Amino acid sequence: MRRIVTLLAFACATLAAADAAELKVIAGGSMTASLKELAPKFEAASGHKLDLTFAATPELIKMSTGAPFDLGVVPVDVLKNEGARTKYTAAPPLNIARVGYGVAVKAGAPKPDVSTPDALKATLLKAQSITFIPESAAGAYVQKVFDRLGIANEMKAKTKPQTTTGAITQAVAKGDAELGVFLTNVLIAPGVEPAGPFPGDLQNELVFVGAVAAESKDAAAAKAFLDYLKTPEAIAVFKAKGVTPG
């Protein structure tokens, strides 16, 4: 324990000693809650400032190839895009966090059975409406699950698409959509309750990676933020927000 405290103190001292930078960070929308809590902690320890922009995968790919930025904390799918990958340093990306998939309902509503693939299929078919972000890496996997269950066409008619993670839980909490189907950490919000994770081999994890932009003028500061995301302080926040570190 003492060794961890000493290492943290050393890391903070090193960060604080560096020249202050203003870092433009692009990040997956599902990391919003975690990074918004961690940003001021890092800023206080390092003196650097963070300008955070959150978006879904297609927009993150565009951002990576567009205006200058310093680093990304993005779904691994972003770096699978050839054009986007060239905008980051050649160093292997750092695994930051991962999240599984699940279903949520309005707080107080009966919780449907999603404990087996057949139960999940029946629940989805019975639902009057569902909501998620189709145009995202997570949304692509949700639709893949629909395909595997043989209900893709039925789900298209029921889907109320969203463009931001917060809109998913808002729609469920207000009763505008019966089920939220997305990453489990996103489905943790006031007014909604989890019905359960995707069952069995339908479950998967979306991995978020960190990488420094190739043209960043503050690469050392950007790397310092990625290193901070691996500290015990950051890990504790990730876990509290329903995210698995690493």
C-alpha angles and dihedrals in degrees: 000000000000090000091054092050091049092050091049092049090050092048092050091048090051092049093047091051093056122093110272114254136184107228124201107214126189115198144173114269091236089064093058099104094045098045095043089058094043098045098074091045091055092044091052093049098043109027089232121125125224126214103195124197119182125200146145122270100269091051092045089055089053091047091050091057096038134053119012117276136167107224145347133224095191145147109280087242089074092063091047086069106094096216094048094045092060090060092065130070119272091246114110111265117255118243105236108170146335135211135192131218133259150149129259136190136196112286110270095018119123111272112237123222113262096154097115134028091253091049092049090049092051092047093051093047092049094049117100092214142359133195136206139126107277093184097064139079090255091046090052089056092047089054090048088057090051088053092050090051091049094238103104095120093047091051093053090063092048099044122110100191122215133194100205133047094234091057091061095061093038090057092050094044091051093047093245088124127028097212135027111208114188146085111342096233091056089053091061103096142115113285097025135082130198117252091191145283126288106279130243119327091353087077119096138161128237108218121215117204134191124223136166118238114251092230098043113136089203101046094147092054090045090052089049090059092050089050089050090056087064095053123107090250092057093042090055091053092048091052092048089053093051096258125130110226120231 
